[in-house]
Amino acid sequence: MSTTEQRVAVVTGAARGIGAATAVRLAAEGRAVAVLDLDEAACADTVEKITAAGGKALAVGCDVSDAAQVDAAVTRVAAELGAPVILVNNAGVLRDNLLFKMSEDDWDTVLDVHLRGAFLMSRACQKHMVDAGFGRIVNLSSSSALGNRGQANYAAAKAGMQGLTKTLAKELGKFGITANSVAPGFIATDMTAATAARVGMGFEDFKTAAASQIPVQRVGEPADIANAVAFFADEQAGFVSGQVLYVAGGPLN
Ligand SMILES: NC(=O)c1ccc[n+]([C@@H]2O[C@H](COP(=O)([O-])OP(=O)(O)OC[C@H]3O[C@@H](n4cnc5c(N)ncnc54)[C@H](O)[C@@H]3O)[C@@H](O)[C@H]2O)c1
């Protein structure tokens, strides 16, 4: 690959929230972006934002926890946009419950989307990165990786993302590939809005309560996370690998 060629990024879960902001940011920096989410039609808004700003994007429908769909999606991205050499494993779901009420399905769904999804996507994209002698993998972890009441499944998955990241960094470094993790604190998205609804609070009150516990006294926005992802995805970040960056408006206890 020549360095003047436009690099191709895949962002999973990019129909909305953090993934959408990340896709838009990577496109603004000159990457062609595959906007991947469960429903291809739901990716239209993000694709439209990118193309309206003069960028290049492709909507791709794919369940990241399904190996056949992942392989087909990555093959399609390579054919229609070019070899994917930047991968942001962002797709995610919550199935919060205290342990005694958590079903096996709650557990499996969360582990499958976050961890199996990141594994399958990384495995499918790495061969393109190895061939290019260049790659950037950025995995979305969470402050919940440190443990969070009601999130046994999610905390395990997000801690797992950190172990996966460090292992990918060790295995793939010799091919010019870095792997890093961004671990957000509270970010205002549909995911946190759904949590507010689940606990019976209005989203504004929920955000105000969260902000009061955060040193910078505000909740995060998707662009705060896109900014951190963009740093790790940058060509110039080639000596930064296997790291976990908490982006939470302050240190976590
Ligand atoms: N919002 C926060 O406060 C916060 C904090 C820490 C970490 N995170 C993590 O950041 C990531 C993005 O979160 P968000 O707040 O933007 O969430 P969100 O719910 O707004 O968006 C998640 C996206 O992932 C997609 N998705 C879900 N399952 C999928 C699957 N199997 N295959 C493909 N796509 C799938 C959804 O359709 C959705 O578009 C997640 O991994 C989440 O765990 C979020």
The ligand as a Gaussian input file, in Angstrom:
#p B3LYP/6-31G(d) Opt

LIG

0 1
 N      -22.254000       5.470000      26.630000
 C      -21.418000       5.240000      27.624000
 O      -21.479000       5.852000      28.719000
 C      -20.320000       4.202000      27.468000
 C      -19.391000       4.088000      28.499000
 C      -18.376000       3.140000      28.399000
 C      -18.298000       2.346000      27.270000
 N      -19.204000       2.469000      26.276000
 C      -19.058000       1.583000      25.124000
 O      -18.968000       2.340000      23.937000
 C      -19.544000       1.600000      22.853000
 C      -20.598000       2.456000      22.173000
 O      -21.581000       2.801000      23.138000
 P      -22.778000       3.828000      22.855000
 O      -23.054000       4.495000      24.130000
 O      -22.501000       4.618000      21.637000
 O      -23.969000       2.772000      22.597000
 P      -25.263000       2.824000      21.674000
 O      -26.208000       1.842000      22.265000
 O      -25.731000       4.205000      21.454000
 O      -24.705000       2.263000      20.271000
 C      -24.246000       0.952000      20.146000
 C      -24.381000       0.525000      18.693000
 O      -23.920000      -0.845000      18.594000
 C      -24.795000      -1.523000      17.711000
 N      -24.766000      -2.964000      17.959000
 C      -25.268000      -3.637000      19.019000
 N      -25.107000      -4.954000      18.846000
 C      -24.483000      -5.127000      17.660000
 C      -24.046000      -6.255000      16.948000
 N      -24.229000      -7.510000      17.418000
 N      -23.430000      -6.069000      15.754000
 C      -23.245000      -4.820000      15.254000
 N      -23.644000      -3.706000      15.888000
 C      -24.251000      -3.860000      17.088000
 C      -26.163000      -0.929000      18.030000
 O      -27.090000      -1.211000      16.990000
 C      -25.830000       0.549000      18.197000
 O      -25.929000       1.251000      16.980000
 C      -20.071000       0.310000      23.458000
 O      -19.109000      -0.714000      23.312000
 C      -20.246000       0.670000      24.906000
 O      -20.210000      -0.473000      25.735000
 C      -20.219000       3.380000      26.349000

